[in-house]
Amino acid sequence: MKEKNKIVDVDRAWEALHVRLQNDGLMNIRKPRLTRKRRYMQFAALFGGIVVVCGAIFLSWDSKEVFELSFASENAGENMTLVSTLADGSTVYLTDGGTLTYPGSFEKNKRKVSMTGDALFEVVSNPRRPFIIETPNVVIEVTGTVFNVRSFPSREAFELYVQEGTVEVVCKANEARMAVQAGEMVRLQAGEWQKGTASGVDLYALYTAKMRFKDEFLSVMLPILNRIGDRPIVLRDPEIGERKMTVAFSDNDSEVMAELICAALNLRQTIKQDTIYIFKP
């Protein structure tokens, strides 16, 4: 059956979403700020360690709403990453214990978020709207690049490595600035920047071995899966991309991931010339 976006009463939709995710232990909404907090609990083993829950909830978010994405795992040793796409198309890979606060839509002249913990950022290039990340002791500014951040307030530690592009970091305590290029890393030590090199590091390999998505569009998930998979996955019917999934992948084999998507969404797949095509039966 073809799915269509529905225009819903926002208050009623929030209430339904609140009840559903509260029952699953995944969300806590704090009013009047209307903050959405996602908490992820340990998944049971299914399909060789991969778990799926499917659904389609269509809401019209107010641009003034602020969301808090928090990843807390019961098993700290599982090295799982929570993958989320922001309003501008930038992607964040958040590891266990990390927290990201972001708006439903960004301002016209800047894209600002705040975070703690360990995360990989893949920022969509936009020189006219810099992407700003605020951490407890450092402000980060980029226009489009790939880098990771490790910021832990309890240890007053901050580290950053740039894989692509250029990143500027500013120490809040003394406004000391540092430009970090691809292949370079910096560490904040006693208010001073220490720079080094770490060429050959593949950040995607570090953050994508085990991934979770929550209520994410299939069309948004596929570019991420195709980056880490061994063969491309293509949607033969574009409207399939409008479907949403909650899923955890522990195997980056493209055929396994495609089989899981098809089983969850009642779809079919075929392989032609080393490309996996997904389509409606």
C-alpha positions as a LaTeX table, in Angstrom:
\begin{tabular}{lrrr}
\hline
Residue & $x$ (\AA) & $y$ (\AA) & $z$ (\AA) \\
\hline
Met1 & 0.00 & 0.00 & 0.00 \\
Lys2 & 1.40 & 3.38 & $-0.95$ \\
Glu3 & 2.14 & 5.60 & 2.03 \\
Lys4 & 1.29 & 9.30 & 1.90 \\
Asn5 & 2.26 & 12.08 & 4.28 \\
Lys6 & $-0.70$ & 13.08 & 6.36 \\
Ile7 & $-1.48$ & 16.50 & 7.74 \\
Val8 & $-2.15$ & 15.91 & 11.38 \\
Asp9 & $-3.10$ & 17.90 & 14.40 \\
Val10 & 0.31 & 18.67 & 15.93 \\
Asp11 & $-0.84$ & 18.55 & 19.56 \\
Arg12 & $-2.59$ & 15.23 & 19.03 \\
Ala13 & 0.38 & 13.84 & 17.11 \\
Trp14 & 2.77 & 14.88 & 19.87 \\
Glu15 & 0.56 & 13.17 & 22.42 \\
Ala16 & 0.43 & 9.95 & 20.40 \\
Leu17 & 4.18 & 10.03 & 19.81 \\
His18 & 4.81 & 10.75 & 23.48 \\
Val19 & 2.72 & 7.77 & 24.59 \\
Arg20 & 4.31 & 5.39 & 22.07 \\
Leu21 & 7.90 & 6.31 & 22.82 \\
Gln22 & 7.37 & 6.65 & 26.55 \\
Asn23 & 6.07 & 3.08 & 26.58 \\
Asp24 & 9.24 & 2.02 & 24.76 \\
Gly25 & 11.45 & 4.06 & 27.08 \\
Leu26 & 12.78 & 6.09 & 24.13 \\
Met27 & 11.56 & 9.62 & 24.66 \\
Asn28 & 11.01 & 12.20 & 27.34 \\
Ile29 & 9.39 & 15.50 & 26.38 \\
Arg30 & 10.07 & 18.46 & 28.63 \\
Lys31 & 7.63 & 21.38 & 28.39 \\
Pro32 & 7.34 & 24.26 & 27.69 \\
Arg33 & 10.57 & 23.93 & 25.69 \\
Leu34 & 9.18 & 20.93 & 23.83 \\
Thr35 & 12.51 & 19.14 & 23.95 \\
Arg36 & 12.57 & 15.66 & 22.51 \\
Lys37 & 14.92 & 13.25 & 24.23 \\
Arg38 & 15.62 & 9.87 & 22.70 \\
Arg39 & 17.02 & 7.16 & 24.91 \\
Tyr40 & 18.08 & 3.92 & 23.36 \\
Met41 & 17.94 & 0.68 & 25.30 \\
Gln42 & 19.63 & $-2.59$ & 24.47 \\
Phe43 & 18.04 & $-4.43$ & 21.55 \\
Ala44 & 17.37 & $-8.16$ & 21.58 \\
Ala45 & 19.19 & $-10.25$ & 18.99 \\
Leu46 & 17.33 & $-10.73$ & 15.71 \\
Phe47 & 18.48 & $-11.47$ & 12.16 \\
Gly48 & 22.02 & $-12.14$ & 13.37 \\
Gly49 & 22.20 & $-9.24$ & 15.79 \\
Ile50 & 20.13 & $-6.78$ & 13.76 \\
Val51 & 16.88 & $-5.35$ & 15.04 \\
Val52 & 14.11 & $-3.48$ & 13.23 \\
Val53 & 10.93 & $-1.68$ & 14.19 \\
Cys54 & 9.07 & 0.05 & 11.37 \\
Gly55 & 6.64 & 2.91 & 11.42 \\
Ala56 & 5.55 & 6.07 & 9.67 \\
Ile57 & 4.73 & 9.14 & 11.75 \\
Phe58 & 4.45 & 12.47 & 9.95 \\
Leu59 & 4.61 & 15.63 & 12.03 \\
Ser60 & 4.93 & 19.30 & 11.16 \\
Trp61 & 7.69 & 20.61 & 13.44 \\
Asp62 & 7.71 & 24.21 & 14.63 \\
Ser63 & 11.03 & 25.83 & 13.70 \\
Lys64 & 11.34 & 27.22 & 17.24 \\
Glu65 & 11.38 & 23.80 & 18.83 \\
Val66 & 14.65 & 22.54 & 20.24 \\
Phe67 & 15.49 & 18.85 & 20.33 \\
Glu68 & 17.88 & 16.98 & 22.52 \\
Leu69 & 19.27 & 13.77 & 21.10 \\
Ser70 & 20.80 & 11.63 & 23.82 \\
Phe71 & 22.32 & 8.19 & 23.35 \\
Ala72 & 22.53 & 6.12 & 26.53 \\
Ser73 & 23.27 & 2.42 & 26.09 \\
Glu74 & 22.83 & $-0.23$ & 28.74 \\
Asn75 & 25.85 & $-2.01$ & 27.30 \\
Ala76 & 28.71 & 0.49 & 27.28 \\
Gly77 & 30.98 & $-1.97$ & 25.51 \\
Glu78 & 28.91 & $-2.44$ & 22.36 \\
Asn79 & 30.41 & 0.60 & 20.55 \\
Met80 & 27.12 & 1.49 & 18.86 \\
Thr81 & 26.64 & 4.78 & 17.00 \\
Leu82 & 23.35 & 6.67 & 16.74 \\
Val83 & 23.05 & 8.29 & 13.30 \\
Ser84 & 20.83 & 11.34 & 12.83 \\
Thr85 & 20.33 & 13.79 & 9.96 \\
Leu86 & 19.75 & 17.48 & 10.77 \\
Ala87 & 17.48 & 19.95 & 8.99 \\
Asp88 & 20.22 & 21.13 & 6.60 \\
Gly89 & 21.15 & 17.59 & 5.58 \\
Ser90 & 24.25 & 17.37 & 7.78 \\
Thr91 & 24.75 & 14.02 & 9.48 \\
Val92 & 25.83 & 13.35 & 13.06 \\
Tyr93 & 27.18 & 10.02 & 14.32 \\
Leu94 & 26.76 & 10.09 & 18.10 \\
Thr95 & 28.42 & 7.46 & 20.30 \\
Asp96 & 27.39 & 6.06 & 23.69 \\
Gly97 & 26.95 & 8.76 & 26.31 \\
Gly98 & 26.85 & 11.61 & 23.79 \\
Thr99 & 24.26 & 14.39 & 23.72 \\
Leu100 & 23.38 & 16.75 & 20.87 \\
Thr101 & 21.02 & 19.72 & 21.16 \\
Tyr102 & 19.75 & 21.20 & 17.88 \\
Pro103 & 16.83 & 23.25 & 16.49 \\
Gly104 & 14.02 & 21.94 & 14.32 \\
Ser105 & 15.26 & 24.32 & 11.60 \\
Phe106 & 18.33 & 26.53 & 11.49 \\
Glu107 & 18.53 & 30.31 & 11.35 \\
Lys108 & 19.08 & 32.01 & 8.00 \\
Asn109 & 22.64 & 33.14 & 8.76 \\
Lys110 & 24.00 & 30.23 & 10.82 \\
Arg111 & 23.51 & 26.61 & 11.83 \\
Lys112 & 24.13 & 26.18 & 15.54 \\
Val113 & 24.09 & 23.07 & 17.74 \\
Ser114 & 25.64 & 22.09 & 21.06 \\
Met115 & 27.10 & 18.75 & 22.09 \\
Thr116 & 28.99 & 16.76 & 24.68 \\
Gly117 & 30.59 & 13.34 & 24.35 \\
Asp118 & 32.05 & 11.77 & 21.21 \\
Ala119 & 30.63 & 12.38 & 17.72 \\
Leu120 & 31.49 & 12.46 & 14.04 \\
Phe121 & 30.09 & 15.37 & 12.01 \\
Glu122 & 29.55 & 15.36 & 8.26 \\
Val123 & 28.58 & 18.97 & 7.60 \\
Val124 & 26.92 & 20.02 & 4.33 \\
Ser125 & 28.88 & 22.86 & 2.73 \\
Asn126 & 27.27 & 26.30 & 2.91 \\
Pro127 & 29.75 & 29.23 & 3.11 \\
Arg128 & 26.92 & 31.68 & 3.77 \\
Arg129 & 25.62 & 29.72 & 6.77 \\
Pro130 & 28.50 & 28.55 & 8.99 \\
Phe131 & 27.93 & 25.47 & 11.10 \\
Ile132 & 28.69 & 26.22 & 14.76 \\
Ile133 & 29.09 & 23.62 & 17.50 \\
Glu134 & 29.20 & 24.74 & 21.10 \\
Thr135 & 30.86 & 22.44 & 23.64 \\
Pro136 & 31.42 & 23.17 & 27.36 \\
Asn137 & 34.84 & 24.76 & 26.75 \\
Val138 & 35.23 & 25.21 & 22.98 \\
Val139 & 33.31 & 26.76 & 20.08 \\
Ile140 & 33.78 & 25.08 & 16.67 \\
Glu141 & 32.98 & 26.76 & 13.36 \\
Val142 & 32.98 & 25.22 & 9.87 \\
Thr143 & 31.25 & 25.78 & 6.54 \\
Gly144 & 31.38 & 22.17 & 5.33 \\
Thr145 & 33.71 & 19.37 & 6.34 \\
Val146 & 34.12 & 15.97 & 8.01 \\
Phe147 & 35.58 & 15.82 & 11.52 \\
Asn148 & 35.08 & 14.25 & 14.92 \\
Val149 & 34.83 & 15.88 & 18.35 \\
Arg150 & 35.51 & 14.41 & 21.78 \\
Ser151 & 34.39 & 16.77 & 24.56 \\
Phe152 & 33.86 & 15.52 & 28.11 \\
Pro153 & 32.97 & 18.18 & 30.73 \\
Ser154 & 33.73 & 15.89 & 33.68 \\
Arg155 & 37.34 & 15.53 & 32.50 \\
Glu156 & 37.63 & 19.02 & 30.98 \\
Ala157 & 38.95 & 17.27 & 27.87 \\
Phe158 & 38.58 & 18.34 & 24.25 \\
Glu159 & 40.00 & 16.69 & 21.12 \\
Leu160 & 39.23 & 17.19 & 17.45 \\
Tyr161 & 40.44 & 15.49 & 14.27 \\
Val162 & 39.68 & 16.75 & 10.74 \\
Gln163 & 39.29 & 14.28 & 7.88 \\
Glu164 & 38.10 & 16.73 & 5.21 \\
Gly165 & 38.07 & 20.52 & 4.95 \\
Thr166 & 39.07 & 23.09 & 7.57 \\
Val167 & 37.76 & 23.64 & 11.10 \\
Glu168 & 38.28 & 26.63 & 13.38 \\
Val169 & 38.24 & 26.11 & 17.15 \\
Val170 & 38.03 & 28.82 & 19.81 \\
Cys171 & 38.81 & 28.28 & 23.50 \\
Lys172 & 36.06 & 29.90 & 25.57 \\
Ala173 & 38.36 & 30.69 & 28.49 \\
Asn174 & 40.84 & 32.90 & 26.62 \\
Glu175 & 39.47 & 33.12 & 23.04 \\
Ala176 & 42.61 & 31.44 & 21.68 \\
Arg177 & 41.92 & 30.39 & 18.08 \\
Met178 & 43.29 & 27.58 & 16.00 \\
Ala179 & 42.64 & 26.55 & 12.38 \\
Val180 & 42.75 & 22.78 & 11.85 \\
Gln181 & 43.30 & 21.33 & 8.38 \\
Ala182 & 42.55 & 17.89 & 6.98 \\
Gly183 & 44.86 & 15.30 & 8.53 \\
Glu184 & 45.46 & 17.42 & 11.63 \\
Met185 & 44.22 & 17.05 & 15.19 \\
Val186 & 44.15 & 19.41 & 18.17 \\
Arg187 & 43.85 & 18.98 & 21.90 \\
Leu188 & 43.04 & 21.66 & 24.48 \\
Gln189 & 45.42 & 21.40 & 27.43 \\
Ala190 & 45.32 & 23.95 & 30.27 \\
Gly191 & 43.83 & 26.58 & 27.98 \\
Glu192 & 46.43 & 26.08 & 25.25 \\
Trp193 & 46.10 & 24.37 & 21.88 \\
Gln194 & 48.32 & 21.43 & 21.00 \\
Lys195 & 48.34 & 20.45 & 17.33 \\
Gly196 & 49.53 & 17.25 & 15.73 \\
Thr197 & 49.02 & 15.13 & 12.61 \\
Ala198 & 47.27 & 11.78 & 12.21 \\
Ser199 & 47.18 & 11.07 & 8.49 \\
Gly200 & 45.38 & 8.02 & 7.16 \\
Val201 & 42.62 & 7.94 & 9.79 \\
Asp202 & 39.24 & 6.82 & 8.39 \\
Leu203 & 36.65 & 8.32 & 10.71 \\
Tyr204 & 33.78 & 6.60 & 8.96 \\
Ala205 & 35.29 & 3.21 & 9.74 \\
Leu206 & 35.50 & 4.15 & 13.41 \\
Tyr207 & 31.89 & 5.31 & 13.71 \\
Thr208 & 29.93 & 3.06 & 11.35 \\
Ala209 & 30.79 & $-0.49$ & 12.42 \\
Lys210 & 27.51 & $-0.64$ & 14.38 \\
Met211 & 24.81 & 1.92 & 13.71 \\
Arg212 & 21.31 & 2.75 & 14.91 \\
Phe213 & 18.70 & 4.91 & 13.21 \\
Lys214 & 15.52 & 6.20 & 14.87 \\
Asp215 & 12.44 & 7.11 & 12.81 \\
Glu216 & 14.67 & 7.97 & 9.84 \\
Phe217 & 13.54 & 8.21 & 6.21 \\
Leu218 & 14.84 & 5.35 & 4.07 \\
Ser219 & 15.96 & 7.88 & 1.44 \\
Val220 & 18.17 & 9.53 & 4.07 \\
Met221 & 19.56 & 6.25 & 5.35 \\
Leu222 & 20.63 & 4.84 & 1.98 \\
Pro223 & 23.49 & 7.29 & 1.22 \\
Ile224 & 24.98 & 6.42 & 4.61 \\
Leu225 & 24.57 & 2.69 & 4.06 \\
Asn226 & 26.02 & 2.96 & 0.56 \\
Arg227 & 29.12 & 4.69 & 1.91 \\
Ile228 & 29.99 & 1.77 & 4.15 \\
Gly229 & 28.58 & $-1.12$ & 2.10 \\
Asp230 & 30.33 & $-3.29$ & $-0.47$ \\
Arg231 & 27.81 & $-2.55$ & $-3.25$ \\
Pro232 & 25.22 & 0.19 & $-3.93$ \\
Ile233 & 21.60 & $-0.15$ & $-2.84$ \\
Val234 & 19.11 & 1.65 & $-5.12$ \\
Leu235 & 15.38 & 2.28 & $-4.68$ \\
Arg236 & 13.59 & 1.37 & $-7.90$ \\
Asp237 & 10.41 & 3.07 & $-6.63$ \\
Pro238 & 11.34 & 6.55 & $-5.30$ \\
Glu239 & 8.25 & 6.77 & $-3.08$ \\
Ile240 & 9.67 & 3.94 & $-0.95$ \\
Gly241 & 12.18 & 6.48 & 0.34 \\
Glu242 & 9.37 & 8.25 & 2.21 \\
Arg243 & 9.01 & 5.32 & 4.59 \\
Lys244 & 10.58 & 5.58 & 8.03 \\
Met245 & 12.50 & 2.98 & 9.97 \\
Thr246 & 13.92 & 2.39 & 13.41 \\
Val247 & 16.76 & $-0.04$ & 12.89 \\
Ala248 & 20.12 & $-1.22$ & 14.19 \\
Phe249 & 22.76 & $-2.63$ & 11.84 \\
Ser250 & 25.62 & $-4.75$ & 13.15 \\
Asp251 & 26.69 & $-6.07$ & 9.75 \\
Asn252 & 27.80 & $-3.71$ & 6.98 \\
Asp253 & 27.28 & $-6.26$ & 4.22 \\
Ser254 & 25.06 & $-4.51$ & 1.66 \\
Glu255 & 23.04 & $-7.60$ & 0.80 \\
Val256 & 22.33 & $-8.29$ & 4.47 \\
Met257 & 21.25 & $-4.68$ & 5.04 \\
Ala258 & 19.01 & $-4.77$ & 1.95 \\
Glu259 & 17.43 & $-8.05$ & 3.05 \\
Leu260 & 16.68 & $-6.53$ & 6.44 \\
Ile261 & 15.07 & $-3.45$ & 4.90 \\
Cys262 & 12.93 & $-5.60$ & 2.61 \\
Ala263 & 11.83 & $-7.89$ & 5.43 \\
Ala264 & 10.86 & $-4.93$ & 7.59 \\
Leu265 & 9.00 & $-2.94$ & 4.93 \\
Asn266 & 7.53 & $-5.84$ & 2.92 \\
Leu267 & 9.65 & $-5.06$ & $-0.13$ \\
Arg268 & 11.59 & $-7.11$ & $-2.66$ \\
Gln269 & 15.14 & $-6.93$ & $-3.92$ \\
Thr270 & 17.12 & $-8.05$ & $-6.94$ \\
Ile271 & 20.82 & $-7.86$ & $-7.82$ \\
Lys272 & 21.91 & $-6.77$ & $-11.28$ \\
Gln273 & 25.49 & $-5.95$ & $-12.29$ \\
Asp274 & 26.61 & $-5.78$ & $-8.66$ \\
Thr275 & 23.85 & $-3.28$ & $-7.74$ \\
Ile276 & 21.03 & $-4.11$ & $-5.31$ \\
Tyr277 & 17.61 & $-2.79$ & $-6.38$ \\
Ile278 & 14.76 & $-2.54$ & $-3.86$ \\
Phe279 & 11.19 & $-2.36$ & $-5.12$ \\
Lys280 & 7.58 & $-2.92$ & $-4.14$ \\
Pro281 & 6.16 & $-6.44$ & $-4.75$ \\
\hline
\end{tabular}
